[in-house]
Amino acid sequence: MKRYLLIMMMAVWCKTVFSQGTSENVLVLSLREAQEHALQNNRTMWNANLSVTEAQRRTWEVISAGLPQINASVDYSNMLGFEMNLLGMALPMPPSSNFQATVTQLLFSASYWVGIRMSRIGEQMTETARLQAELDIRHQTQAAYQMVLIVEENRRLLEQNLENLQALAQSTEDMVRVGVAQQTDADRLNIQVATMQLGIKNIGRNIEMAYNLLRFHLGVDSDTELVLTETLEELILAKDIERTLSADFDLSSNFNMQLLEGQVELASKQISLERASTLPTIAMFYNYTYRIAEPAFSMTPDHVIGFQATIPIFASGQRHARTQQARIGLERAQNNRDLVANQLLMQESQLRFNLRTAVETFELQRTMVELSQRVFDDVSRRYQHGMASSLDVTLANTELLQAQTNYVNAMMQVFTAQSELENLLGIN
């Protein structure tokens, strides 16, 4: 019975661990899972969310300025035995203490309503910046994820070539011992093997750097082990390049354009704000005084209610100058918007061209790898039969390595070109 219970407990524990797919220091992630994890843990995203919350609080700060304001004060004064001489009579001045409460309410202020609108625009711009940060983090995480797979694929190809060269080098050493081959042939191949081993070690360091970059975007510690569940082939097949190329570009949906439109609207509201400063501001107040210690003589009433109007009359052209500055600011914001709009349209054409070129280059390099592999295999067979020299093997291996490197780089160019175009189009 105890053995049965122990087996059941172990089964439950194993099911829990493998169903989670992660432990405290291990993350098993697909590309989509990595992007979602980054959105939850990346500190840049945290700051973007904090900025949105801050903008919301700033809007309420502006709104609350037009709502009832209540302030209270308490004072105490002691004249230290001073007596007032009034018509020959000495009036003692006892200590006095008062409690005052004042309620104010803004009744009319054009600047107040313009300020609320400007604050709302700022809040919308902060939310747009947050959405832009979310899109950037998705694409940055995707690029880091793909970079890890690219570098690992590069190492796999080198290790595969290393195995082939080591086999040829070993067979050549055997032929040298029986007098069939020359030592020069074996030395050439051994140099190739040593060079490739060094390259694999260097790629190992690059892989660790790529993982660290991915950890940075994910917002995890440097000692967290990452296990990527997707392969390059799966990512390439999942890329709907034709859909990306056929997607329309709407300037109004671009986050950069939305931010610039917000700046234009803010500049326009700044003109309204300067105009509003020429209008009067009207407020109502109520004051209540409670005498804690009665003074000898007081003419202050307990209750006071009144209105206050501030009317701008003459400022020697100061307000006019500020209005003209605001007009210049609006024109500058409009010029910046139009300039960026033209740049984005040109960038769209260039990025579409880059993606098409990257796809064509990738297809060509994939064919070149297949051809170079066939050439290397053929030269290796002829070398083993004495029909080719070690120099031919070295040249064929160099061409194969170059073709594989070009292939991996072309694949990365496809990923990069599509990511840049999707970022411009606003595609997650």
Buried (B, 14 or more C-beta within 10 A) or exposed (E): EEEEEEEEEEEEEEEEEEEEEBEEEEBBBEBBBBBBBBBEEBEBBEEBBEBBEEBBEBBEEBBEEBEEBEEEEEEEEEBEEEEEEEEEEEEEBEEBBBEBEBBBEBEEBBBBBBBBBBBBBBBBBBBBBBBBBBBBBBBBBBBBBBBBBBBBBBBBBBEEBBEBBBEBBBBBBEBBEEEEBBEEBBBBBBEBBEBBBEBBEEBEEBBEEBBEBBBBBBBBEEEBEBEBEBEBEEBBEEBEBEEBBEBEBEBEEBBBBBBBBBBBBBBBBBBBBBBBBBBEBBBBBBBBBEBEEEBEEEEEEEEEEEEEEEEEEEEEEEBEEBBEEBBEBBEEBBEBBEEBBEEBEEBBEEBBEBBEEBBEBBEEBBEBBEEBBEBBEEBBEBBBEEEBBBEBBBBBBBBBBEBBBBBBBBBBBBBBBBBBBBBBBBBE
